[in-house]
């Protein structure tokens, strides 16, 4: 839960790549968004879970790691951040809440691994 607080993650991953020796790797845990989250719920989740501010969508996060030059990128852990039902009730109607609970949408803590091959 550090990189999501950096305003320019693209530059941060480029710098990480630059300073790693060939054959080096990184492993980092961060808060990631999967799918579209209503803004009001996202703000409330920030108050509840912390570190949600600045969280990126999973595909975008993986893309900037790859664009920095890293290879063998993987997600080692993926743990959902549980939002209490009473918070979901405030921001989602019954149909949207069911969709939320039955889908892979949400806020996750993910651990990423990538290598600087060479």
N, CA, C and O atoms as CSV, one atom per row, in Angstrom:
chain,resi,resn,atom,element,x,y,z
A,1,UNK,N,N,0.840,-1.183,0.000
A,1,UNK,CA,C,0.000,0.000,0.000
A,1,UNK,C,C,0.887,1.249,0.000
A,1,UNK,O,O,0.749,2.122,0.857
A,2,UNK,N,N,1.781,1.317,-0.959
A,2,UNK,CA,C,2.656,2.482,-1.067
A,2,UNK,C,C,2.590,3.065,-2.472
A,2,UNK,O,O,2.419,4.273,-2.633
A,3,UNK,N,N,2.724,2.228,-3.480
A,3,UNK,CA,C,2.757,2.738,-4.851
A,3,UNK,C,C,1.476,3.474,-5.218
A,3,UNK,O,O,1.516,4.407,-6.020
A,4,UNK,N,N,0.335,3.078,-4.648
A,4,UNK,CA,C,-0.912,3.762,-4.999
A,4,UNK,C,C,-0.935,5.193,-4.483
A,4,UNK,O,O,-1.800,5.971,-4.886
A,5,UNK,N,N,-0.020,5.560,-3.611
A,5,UNK,CA,C,0.068,6.925,-3.103
A,5,UNK,C,C,1.035,7.783,-3.923
A,5,UNK,O,O,1.133,8.990,-3.704
A,6,UNK,N,N,1.740,7.165,-4.857
A,6,UNK,CA,C,2.680,7.884,-5.718
A,6,UNK,C,C,1.897,8.445,-6.908
A,6,UNK,O,O,1.231,7.689,-7.614
A,7,UNK,N,N,1.969,9.754,-7.137
A,7,UNK,CA,C,1.176,10.357,-8.219
A,7,UNK,C,C,1.499,9.810,-9.612
A,7,UNK,O,O,0.594,9.666,-10.433
A,8,UNK,N,N,2.763,9.505,-9.893
A,8,UNK,CA,C,3.146,9.041,-11.223
A,8,UNK,C,C,3.742,7.638,-11.112
A,8,UNK,O,O,4.960,7.470,-11.066
A,9,UNK,N,N,2.868,6.642,-11.069
A,9,UNK,CA,C,3.337,5.259,-10.926
A,9,UNK,C,C,4.123,4.794,-12.136
A,9,UNK,O,O,5.039,3.982,-12.010
A,10,UNK,N,N,3.774,5.301,-13.305
A,10,UNK,CA,C,4.519,4.920,-14.507
A,10,UNK,C,C,5.995,5.261,-14.325
A,10,UNK,O,O,6.866,4.434,-14.593
A,11,UNK,N,N,6.267,6.462,-13.877
A,11,UNK,CA,C,7.650,6.892,-13.637
A,11,UNK,C,C,8.288,6.071,-12.510
A,11,UNK,O,O,9.472,5.742,-12.576
A,12,UNK,N,N,7.512,5.744,-11.485
A,12,UNK,CA,C,8.038,4.958,-10.360
A,12,UNK,C,C,8.473,3.567,-10.819
A,12,UNK,O,O,9.525,3.079,-10.406
A,13,UNK,N,N,7.666,2.925,-11.674
A,13,UNK,CA,C,8.055,1.606,-12.179
A,13,UNK,C,C,9.230,1.707,-13.143
A,13,UNK,O,O,10.079,0.816,-13.173
A,14,UNK,N,N,9.292,2.768,-13.926
A,14,UNK,CA,C,10.448,2.968,-14.808
A,14,UNK,C,C,11.726,3.118,-13.984
A,14,UNK,O,O,12.768,2.569,-14.341
A,15,UNK,N,N,11.643,3.854,-12.895
A,15,UNK,CA,C,12.813,4.046,-12.031
A,15,UNK,C,C,13.185,2.745,-11.324
A,15,UNK,O,O,14.366,2.436,-11.167
A,16,UNK,N,N,12.186,1.991,-10.901
A,16,UNK,CA,C,12.449,0.684,-10.290
A,16,UNK,C,C,13.195,-0.201,-11.283
A,16,UNK,O,O,14.165,-0.867,-10.921
A,17,UNK,N,N,12.744,-0.206,-12.524
A,17,UNK,CA,C,13.402,-0.992,-13.564
A,17,UNK,C,C,14.838,-0.518,-13.771
A,17,UNK,O,O,15.752,-1.332,-13.902
A,18,UNK,N,N,15.031,0.779,-13.801
A,18,UNK,CA,C,16.362,1.347,-14.049
A,18,UNK,C,C,17.370,0.932,-12.980
A,18,UNK,O,O,18.516,0.618,-13.301
A,19,UNK,N,N,16.956,0.929,-11.725
A,19,UNK,CA,C,17.924,0.671,-10.650
A,19,UNK,C,C,18.149,-0.809,-10.360
A,19,UNK,O,O,19.126,-1.166,-9.702
A,20,UNK,N,N,17.254,-1.679,-10.845
A,20,UNK,CA,C,17.462,-3.112,-10.638
A,20,UNK,C,C,18.572,-3.631,-11.547
A,20,UNK,O,O,18.698,-3.214,-12.699
A,21,UNK,N,N,19.365,-4.539,-11.015
A,21,UNK,CA,C,20.371,-5.207,-11.833
A,21,UNK,C,C,19.664,-6.194,-12.763
A,21,UNK,O,O,18.586,-6.687,-12.430
A,22,UNK,N,N,20.256,-6.489,-13.923
A,22,UNK,CA,C,19.696,-7.540,-14.775
A,22,UNK,C,C,19.583,-8.838,-13.974
A,22,UNK,O,O,20.512,-9.216,-13.260
A,23,UNK,N,N,18.462,-9.502,-14.095
A,23,UNK,CA,C,18.191,-10.705,-13.314
A,23,UNK,C,C,17.487,-10.405,-12.000
A,23,UNK,O,O,17.068,-11.320,-11.292
A,24,UNK,N,N,17.356,-9.110,-11.670
A,24,UNK,CA,C,16.680,-8.723,-10.433
A,24,UNK,C,C,15.168,-8.782,-10.583
A,24,UNK,O,O,14.637,-8.923,-11.685
A,25,UNK,N,N,14.499,-8.674,-9.464
A,25,UNK,CA,C,13.035,-8.698,-9.478
A,25,UNK,C,C,12.490,-7.793,-8.381
A,25,UNK,O,O,13.226,-7.351,-7.499
A,26,UNK,N,N,11.205,-7.528,-8.449
A,26,UNK,CA,C,10.534,-6.843,-7.355
A,26,UNK,C,C,9.267,-7.605,-7.003
A,26,UNK,O,O,8.704,-8.329,-7.824
A,27,UNK,N,N,8.841,-7.427,-5.782
A,27,UNK,CA,C,7.572,-7.958,-5.300
A,27,UNK,C,C,6.951,-6.863,-4.456
A,27,UNK,O,O,7.572,-6.376,-3.511
A,28,UNK,N,N,5.733,-6.472,-4.790
A,28,UNK,CA,C,5.090,-5.367,-4.093
A,28,UNK,C,C,3.607,-5.665,-3.927
A,28,UNK,O,O,2.965,-6.204,-4.829
A,29,UNK,N,N,3.076,-5.313,-2.774
A,29,UNK,CA,C,1.636,-5.409,-2.540
A,29,UNK,C,C,1.035,-4.025,-2.683
A,29,UNK,O,O,1.617,-3.031,-2.250
A,30,UNK,N,N,-0.137,-3.974,-3.297
A,30,UNK,CA,C,-0.795,-2.696,-3.502
A,30,UNK,C,C,-2.301,-2.905,-3.525
A,30,UNK,O,O,-2.785,-4.026,-3.679
A,31,UNK,N,N,-3.027,-1.816,-3.372
A,31,UNK,CA,C,-4.483,-1.850,-3.434
A,31,UNK,C,C,-4.890,-1.600,-4.880
A,31,UNK,O,O,-4.462,-0.630,-5.505
A,32,UNK,N,N,-5.730,-2.499,-5.401
A,32,UNK,CA,C,-6.105,-2.496,-6.812
A,32,UNK,C,C,-7.625,-2.526,-6.937
A,32,UNK,O,O,-8.318,-3.144,-6.130
A,33,UNK,N,N,-8.122,-1.854,-7.955
A,33,UNK,CA,C,-9.548,-1.847,-8.262
A,33,UNK,C,C,-9.798,-2.821,-9.413
A,33,UNK,O,O,-9.068,-2.822,-10.404
A,34,UNK,N,N,-10.828,-3.642,-9.276
A,34,UNK,CA,C,-11.240,-4.533,-10.358
A,34,UNK,C,C,-12.665,-4.153,-10.738
A,34,UNK,O,O,-13.597,-4.303,-9.947
A,35,UNK,N,N,-12.817,-3.660,-11.958
A,35,UNK,CA,C,-14.136,-3.248,-12.431
A,35,UNK,C,C,-14.459,-1.812,-12.062
A,35,UNK,O,O,-13.639,-1.096,-11.488
A,36,UNK,N,N,-15.658,-1.416,-12.400
A,36,UNK,CA,C,-16.133,-0.052,-12.165
A,36,UNK,C,C,-16.740,0.039,-10.773
A,36,UNK,O,O,-17.632,-0.737,-10.429
A,37,UNK,N,N,-16.263,0.975,-9.980
A,37,UNK,CA,C,-16.781,1.171,-8.628
A,37,UNK,C,C,-17.406,2.556,-8.560
A,37,UNK,O,O,-16.755,3.547,-8.892
A,38,UNK,N,N,-18.675,2.636,-8.128
A,38,UNK,CA,C,-19.301,3.956,-8.019
A,38,UNK,C,C,-18.460,4.892,-7.149
A,38,UNK,O,O,-17.942,4.482,-6.111
A,39,UNK,N,N,-18.329,6.145,-7.577
A,39,UNK,CA,C,-17.461,7.112,-6.892
A,39,UNK,C,C,-17.811,7.262,-5.415
A,39,UNK,O,O,-16.915,7.309,-4.572
A,40,UNK,N,N,-19.099,7.339,-5.090
A,40,UNK,CA,C,-19.505,7.499,-3.689
A,40,UNK,C,C,-19.062,6.301,-2.858
A,40,UNK,O,O,-18.599,6.467,-1.729
A,41,UNK,N,N,-19.200,5.095,-3.406
A,41,UNK,CA,C,-18.759,3.896,-2.693
A,41,UNK,C,C,-17.244,3.888,-2.569
A,41,UNK,O,O,-16.706,3.490,-1.535
A,42,UNK,N,N,-16.563,4.318,-3.601
A,42,UNK,CA,C,-15.096,4.376,-3.562
A,42,UNK,C,C,-14.621,5.315,-2.456
A,42,UNK,O,O,-13.679,4.996,-1.731
A,43,UNK,N,N,-15.269,6.466,-2.327
A,43,UNK,CA,C,-14.908,7.423,-1.275
A,43,UNK,C,C,-15.188,6.853,0.110
A,43,UNK,O,O,-14.383,7.026,1.026
A,44,UNK,N,N,-16.312,6.182,0.269
A,44,UNK,CA,C,-16.646,5.567,1.555
A,44,UNK,C,C,-15.668,4.439,1.874
A,44,UNK,O,O,-15.252,4.281,3.022
A,45,UNK,N,N,-15.306,3.660,0.865
A,45,UNK,CA,C,-14.343,2.575,1.061
A,45,UNK,C,C,-12.997,3.128,1.496
A,45,UNK,O,O,-12.287,2.497,2.279
A,46,UNK,N,N,-12.643,4.310,0.992
A,46,UNK,CA,C,-11.396,4.968,1.405
A,46,UNK,C,C,-11.411,5.211,2.905
A,46,UNK,O,O,-10.417,4.971,3.589
A,47,UNK,N,N,-12.533,5.686,3.410
A,47,UNK,CA,C,-12.642,5.932,4.847
A,47,UNK,C,C,-12.567,4.627,5.627
A,47,UNK,O,O,-11.964,4.568,6.698
A,48,UNK,N,N,-13.183,3.582,5.080
A,48,UNK,CA,C,-13.224,2.295,5.774
A,48,UNK,C,C,-11.893,1.545,5.687
A,48,UNK,O,O,-11.340,1.134,6.708
A,49,UNK,N,N,-11.389,1.371,4.483
A,49,UNK,CA,C,-10.235,0.500,4.274
A,49,UNK,C,C,-8.913,1.245,4.201
A,49,UNK,O,O,-7.862,0.644,4.422
A,50,UNK,N,N,-8.936,2.533,3.897
A,50,UNK,CA,C,-7.693,3.272,3.710
A,50,UNK,C,C,-6.986,2.807,2.449
A,50,UNK,O,O,-7.300,1.745,1.913
A,51,UNK,N,N,-6.057,3.580,1.985
A,51,UNK,CA,C,-5.226,3.228,0.828
A,51,UNK,C,C,-6.008,3.004,-0.458
A,51,UNK,O,O,-5.436,2.508,-1.429
A,52,UNK,N,N,-7.279,3.347,-0.506
A,52,UNK,CA,C,-8.034,3.181,-1.741
A,52,UNK,C,C,-7.823,4.391,-2.647
A,52,UNK,O,O,-7.915,4.291,-3.870
A,53,UNK,N,N,-7.543,5.518,-2.034
A,53,UNK,CA,C,-7.292,6.730,-2.810
A,53,UNK,C,C,-6.114,6.490,-3.743
A,53,UNK,O,O,-5.032,6.098,-3.308
A,54,UNK,N,N,-6.334,6.726,-5.005
A,54,UNK,CA,C,-5.264,6.540,-5.978
A,54,UNK,C,C,-5.111,5.123,-6.479
A,54,UNK,O,O,-4.244,4.859,-7.312
A,55,UNK,N,N,-5.934,4.197,-5.995
A,55,UNK,CA,C,-5.831,2.813,-6.459
A,55,UNK,C,C,-6.154,2.749,-7.945
A,55,UNK,O,O,-7.074,3.414,-8.422
A,56,UNK,N,N,-5.391,1.944,-8.668
A,56,UNK,CA,C,-5.567,1.799,-10.119
A,56,UNK,C,C,-6.361,0.543,-10.439
A,56,UNK,O,O,-6.497,-0.369,-9.623
A,57,UNK,N,N,-6.874,0.535,-11.648
A,57,UNK,CA,C,-7.544,-0.648,-12.162
A,57,UNK,C,C,-6.463,-1.686,-12.496
A,57,UNK,O,O,-5.373,-1.336,-12.949
A,58,UNK,N,N,-6.777,-2.941,-12.271
A,58,UNK,CA,C,-5.818,-4.038,-12.411
A,58,UNK,C,C,-5.130,-4.064,-13.782
A,58,UNK,O,O,-3.904,-4.163,-13.850
A,59,UNK,N,N,-5.893,-3.978,-14.864
A,59,UNK,CA,C,-5.302,-4.051,-16.209
A,59,UNK,C,C,-4.330,-2.901,-16.454
A,59,UNK,O,O,-3.277,-3.093,-17.063
A,60,UNK,N,N,-4.678,-1.716,-15.986
A,60,UNK,CA,C,-3.806,-0.543,-16.146
A,60,UNK,C,C,-2.507,-0.733,-15.358
A,60,UNK,O,O,-1.427,-0.404,-15.847
A,61,UNK,N,N,-2.615,-1.260,-14.148
A,61,UNK,CA,C,-1.451,-1.492,-13.290
A,61,UNK,C,C,-0.483,-2.468,-13.972
A,61,UNK,O,O,0.722,-2.227,-14.032
A,62,UNK,N,N,-1.035,-3.571,-14.481
A,62,UNK,CA,C,-0.201,-4.558,-15.169
A,62,UNK,C,C,0.432,-3.966,-16.428
A,62,UNK,O,O,1.582,-4.264,-16.751
A,63,UNK,N,N,-0.316,-3.136,-17.129
A,63,UNK,CA,C,0.188,-2.510,-18.356
A,63,UNK,C,C,1.398,-1.619,-18.075
A,63,UNK,O,O,2.382,-1.668,-18.813
A,64,UNK,N,N,1.338,-0.804,-17.016
A,64,UNK,CA,C,2.474,0.092,-16.770
A,64,UNK,C,C,3.697,-0.671,-16.264
A,64,UNK,O,O,4.828,-0.237,-16.485
A,65,UNK,N,N,3.486,-1.797,-15.590
A,65,UNK,CA,C,4.628,-2.640,-15.197
A,65,UNK,C,C,5.304,-3.189,-16.455
A,65,UNK,O,O,6.528,-3.156,-16.578
A,66,UNK,N,N,4.497,-3.689,-17.376
A,66,UNK,CA,C,5.040,-4.237,-18.623
A,66,UNK,C,C,5.710,-3.151,-19.459
A,66,UNK,O,O,6.787,-3.376,-20.012
A,67,UNK,N,N,5.092,-1.988,-19.557
A,67,UNK,CA,C,5.670,-0.891,-20.342
A,67,UNK,C,C,6.993,-0.394,-19.764
A,67,UNK,O,O,7.817,0.158,-20.492
A,68,UNK,N,N,7.201,-0.586,-18.464
A,68,UNK,CA,C,8.472,-0.197,-17.851
A,68,UNK,C,C,9.601,-1.134,-18.275
A,68,UNK,O,O,10.778,-0.823,-18.089
A,69,UNK,N,N,9.233,-2.296,-18.852
A,69,UNK,CA,C,10.243,-3.231,-19.336
A,69,UNK,C,C,10.284,-4.555,-18.597
A,69,UNK,O,O,11.050,-5.445,-18.968
A,70,UNK,N,N,9.475,-4.699,-17.560
A,70,UNK,CA,C,9.494,-5.929,-16.770
A,70,UNK,C,C,8.897,-7.096,-17.546
A,70,UNK,O,O,8.050,-6.918,-18.421
A,71,UNK,N,N,9.361,-8.295,-17.202
A,71,UNK,CA,C,8.860,-9.530,-17.798
A,71,UNK,C,C,8.496,-10.502,-16.686
A,71,UNK,O,O,8.740,-10.241,-15.508
A,72,UNK,N,N,7.912,-11.618,-17.076
A,72,UNK,CA,C,7.497,-12.655,-16.121
A,72,UNK,C,C,6.662,-12.055,-14.991
A,72,UNK,O,O,6.877,-12.346,-13.814
A,73,UNK,N,N,5.722,-11.226,-15.372
A,73,UNK,CA,C,4.864,-10.531,-14.411
A,73,UNK,C,C,3.793,-11.500,-13.924
A,73,UNK,O,O,3.152,-12.189,-14.718
A,74,UNK,N,N,3.612,-11.540,-12.619
A,74,UNK,CA,C,2.563,-12.403,-12.069
A,74,UNK,C,C,1.940,-11.759,-10.836
A,74,UNK,O,O,2.524,-10.885,-10.196
A,75,UNK,N,N,0.752,-12.219,-10.535
A,75,UNK,CA,C,0.080,-11.825,-9.300
A,75,UNK,C,C,0.211,-13.010,-8.356
A,75,UNK,O,O,-0.335,-14.083,-8.612
A,76,UNK,N,N,0.934,-12.811,-7.270
A,76,UNK,CA,C,1.201,-13.900,-6.340
A,76,UNK,C,C,0.084,-14.087,-5.324
A,76,UNK,O,O,-0.191,-15.210,-4.902
A,77,UNK,N,N,-0.556,-13.002,-4.931
A,77,UNK,CA,C,-1.663,-13.061,-3.974
A,77,UNK,C,C,-2.732,-12.080,-4.418
A,77,UNK,O,O,-2.439,-11.035,-5.000
A,78,UNK,N,N,-3.969,-12.434,-4.134
A,78,UNK,CA,C,-5.100,-11.573,-4.464
A,78,UNK,C,C,-6.137,-11.747,-3.364
A,78,UNK,O,O,-6.793,-12.785,-3.274
A,79,UNK,N,N,-6.279,-10.733,-2.537
A,79,UNK,CA,C,-7.188,-10.822,-1.395
A,79,UNK,C,C,-8.198,-9.677,-1.460
A,79,UNK,O,O,-7.811,-8.509,-1.501
A,80,UNK,N,N,-9.505,-10.011,-1.470
A,80,UNK,CA,C,-10.498,-8.932,-1.515
A,80,UNK,C,C,-10.514,-8.121,-0.227
A,80,UNK,O,O,-10.358,-8.662,0.868
A,81,UNK,N,N,-10.704,-6.825,-0.378
A,81,UNK,CA,C,-10.923,-5.950,0.777
A,81,UNK,C,C,-12.424,-5.980,1.025
A,81,UNK,O,O,-13.206,-5.527,0.190
A,82,UNK,N,N,-12.819,-6.511,2.166
A,82,UNK,CA,C,-14.241,-6.664,2.475
A,82,UNK,C,C,-14.849,-5.326,2.876
A,82,UNK,O,O,-14.380,-4.670,3.806
A,83,UNK,N,N,-15.892,-4.934,2.166
A,83,UNK,CA,C,-16.645,-3.730,2.498
A,83,UNK,C,C,-17.876,-4.197,3.275
A,83,UNK,O,O,-18.621,-5.039,2.774
A,84,UNK,N,N,-18.110,-3.681,4.472
A,84,UNK,CA,C,-19.264,-4.125,5.266
A,84,UNK,C,C,-20.591,-3.933,4.524
A,84,UNK,O,O,-20.762,-2.982,3.761
A,85,UNK,N,N,-21.513,-4.847,4.765
A,85,UNK,CA,C,-22.825,-4.810,4.116
A,85,UNK,C,C,-23.531,-3.474,4.326
A,85,UNK,O,O,-24.176,-2.967,3.408
A,86,UNK,N,N,-23.416,-2.899,5.521
A,86,UNK,CA,C,-24.118,-1.639,5.781
A,86,UNK,C,C,-23.586,-0.499,4.909
A,86,UNK,O,O,-24.331,0.422,4.574
A,87,UNK,N,N,-22.316,-0.553,4.543
A,87,UNK,CA,C,-21.765,0.456,3.624
A,87,UNK,C,C,-22.279,0.192,2.208
A,87,UNK,O,O,-22.672,1.124,1.507
A,88,UNK,N,N,-22.276,-1.073,1.787
A,88,UNK,CA,C,-22.810,-1.405,0.467
A,88,UNK,C,C,-24.272,-0.986,0.356
A,88,UNK,O,O,-24.695,-0.471,-0.679
A,89,UNK,N,N,-25.048,-1.208,1.427
A,89,UNK,CA,C,-26.473,-0.843,1.433
A,89,UNK,C,C,-26.684,0.653,1.201
A,89,UNK,O,O,-27.681,1.050,0.599
A,90,UNK,N,N,-25.764,1.472,1.667
A,90,UNK,CA,C,-25.898,2.924,1.523
A,90,UNK,C,C,-25.714,3.389,0.075
A,90,UNK,O,O,-26.267,4.414,-0.324
A,91,UNK,N,N,-24.947,2.644,-0.701
A,91,UNK,CA,C,-24.545,3.131,-2.019
A,91,UNK,C,C,-25.021,2.290,-3.196
A,91,UNK,O,O,-24.968,2.744,-4.339
A,92,UNK,N,N,-25.482,1.076,-2.936
A,92,UNK,CA,C,-25.904,0.199,-4.025
A,92,UNK,C,C,-27.339,-0.260,-3.811
A,92,UNK,O,O,-27.722,-0.622,-2.699
A,93,UNK,N,N,-28.136,-0.245,-4.885
A,93,UNK,CA,C,-29.482,-0.802,-4.767
A,93,UNK,C,C,-29.363,-2.325,-4.731
A,93,UNK,O,O,-28.267,-2.865,-4.880
A,94,UNK,N,N,-30.469,-3.009,-4.537
A,94,UNK,CA,C,-30.451,-4.463,-4.357
A,94,UNK,C,C,-29.808,-5.179,-5.541
A,94,UNK,O,O,-28.999,-6.086,-5.350
A,95,UNK,N,N,-30.160,-4.779,-6.756
A,95,UNK,CA,C,-29.609,-5.439,-7.947
A,95,UNK,C,C,-28.101,-5.217,-8.062
A,95,UNK,O,O,-27.357,-6.152,-8.356
A,96,UNK,N,N,-27.648,-3.982,-7.830
A,96,UNK,CA,C,-26.214,-3.687,-7.920
A,96,UNK,C,C,-25.436,-4.370,-6.798
A,96,UNK,O,O,-24.301,-4.804,-6.995
A,97,UNK,N,N,-26.051,-4.460,-5.624
A,97,UNK,CA,C,-25.391,-5.139,-4.502
A,97,UNK,C,C,-25.231,-6.627,-4.805
A,97,UNK,O,O,-24.188,-7.209,-4.510
A,98,UNK,N,N,-26.259,-7.246,-5.392
A,98,UNK,CA,C,-26.163,-8.661,-5.762
A,98,UNK,C,C,-25.063,-8.848,-6.802
A,98,UNK,O,O,-24.260,-9.776,-6.701
A,99,UNK,N,N,-25.027,-7.967,-7.801
A,99,UNK,CA,C,-23.980,-8.027,-8.822
A,99,UNK,C,C,-22.603,-7.894,-8.174
A,99,UNK,O,O,-21.684,-8.645,-8.502
A,100,UNK,N,N,-22.463,-6.946,-7.263
A,100,UNK,CA,C,-21.197,-6.729,-6.547
A,100,UNK,C,C,-20.774,-7.999,-5.808
A,100,UNK,O,O,-19.632,-8.442,-5.920
A,101,UNK,N,N,-21.713,-8.578,-5.049
A,101,UNK,CA,C,-21.395,-9.752,-4.227
A,101,UNK,C,C,-21.143,-11.006,-5.056
A,101,UNK,O,O,-20.386,-11.881,-4.636
A,102,UNK,N,N,-21.772,-11.106,-6.234
A,102,UNK,CA,C,-21.654,-12.311,-7.058
A,102,UNK,C,C,-20.567,-12.218,-8.124
A,102,UNK,O,O,-20.359,-13.168,-8.878
A,103,UNK,N,N,-19.881,-11.100,-8.193
A,103,UNK,CA,C,-18.896,-10.908,-9.259
A,103,UNK,C,C,-17.482,-10.819,-8.693
A,103,UNK,O,O,-17.252,-10.943,-7.491
A,104,UNK,N,N,-16.561,-10.601,-9.602
A,104,UNK,CA,C,-15.161,-10.407,-9.220
A,104,UNK,C,C,-14.825,-8.930,-9.088
A,104,UNK,O,O,-13.653,-8.568,-8.983
A,105,UNK,N,N,-15.853,-8.067,-9.092
A,105,UNK,CA,C,-15.631,-6.632,-8.929
A,105,UNK,C,C,-15.206,-6.334,-7.503
A,105,UNK,O,O,-15.553,-7.066,-6.576
A,106,UNK,N,N,-14.458,-5.261,-7.333
A,106,UNK,CA,C,-14.153,-4.843,-5.975
A,106,UNK,C,C,-12.785,-4.225,-5.808
A,106,UNK,O,O,-12.104,-3.849,-6.762
A,107,UNK,N,N,-12.426,-4.140,-4.551
A,107,UNK,CA,C,-11.148,-3.583,-4.131
A,107,UNK,C,C,-10.336,-4.754,-3.593
A,107,UNK,O,O,-10.824,-5.534,-2.775
A,108,UNK,N,N,-9.105,-4.871,-4.052
A,108,UNK,CA,C,-8.279,-6.014,-3.687
A,108,UNK,C,C,-6.899,-5.567,-3.221
A,108,UNK,O,O,-6.376,-4.544,-3.662
A,109,UNK,N,N,-6.332,-6.347,-2.334
A,109,UNK,CA,C,-4.919,-6.236,-2.019
A,109,UNK,C,C,-4.240,-7.304,-2.867
A,109,UNK,O,O,-4.538,-8.491,-2.735
A,110,UNK,N,N,-3.330,-6.880,-3.735
A,110,UNK,CA,C,-2.651,-7.824,-4.625
A,110,UNK,C,C,-1.146,-7.692,-4.469
A,110,UNK,O,O,-0.610,-6.602,-4.268
A,111,UNK,N,N,-0.485,-8.829,-4.565
A,111,UNK,CA,C,0.972,-8.850,-4.539
A,111,UNK,C,C,1.462,-9.190,-5.940
A,111,UNK,O,O,1.145,-10.245,-6.490
A,112,UNK,N,N,2.238,-8.274,-6.501
A,112,UNK,CA,C,2.763,-8.407,-7.855
A,112,UNK,C,C,4.239,-8.784,-7.800
A,112,UNK,O,O,4.968,-8.375,-6.896
A,113,UNK,N,N,4.661,-9.569,-8.781
A,113,UNK,CA,C,6.054,-9.970,-8.937
A,113,UNK,C,C,6.423,-9.735,-10.398
A,113,UNK,O,O,5.632,-10.027,-11.295
A,114,UNK,N,N,7.612,-9.212,-10.634
A,114,UNK,CA,C,8.092,-9.026,-12.007
A,114,UNK,C,C,9.617,-9.032,-12.012
A,114,UNK,O,O,10.260,-8.718,-11.011
A,115,UNK,N,N,10.175,-9.394,-13.155
A,115,UNK,CA,C,11.627,-9.527,-13.284
A,115,UNK,C,C,12.196,-8.587,-14.338
A,115,UNK,O,O,11.546,-8.253,-15.328
A,116,UNK,N,N,13.423,-8.180,-14.089
A,116,UNK,CA,C,14.207,-7.472,-15.101
A,116,UNK,C,C,15.119,-8.526,-15.723
A,116,UNK,O,O,16.171,-8.857,-15.177
A,117,UNK,N,N,14.703,-9.038,-16.857
A,117,UNK,CA,C,15.441,-10.107,-17.524
A,117,UNK,C,C,16.659,-9.504,-18.212
A,117,UNK,O,O,16.618,-8.381,-18.716
A,118,UNK,N,N,17.727,-10.265,-18.221
A,118,UNK,CA,C,18.897,-9.752,-18.928
A,118,UNK,C,C,20.091,-10.197,-18.300
A,118,UNK,O,O,21.187,-9.866,-18.753
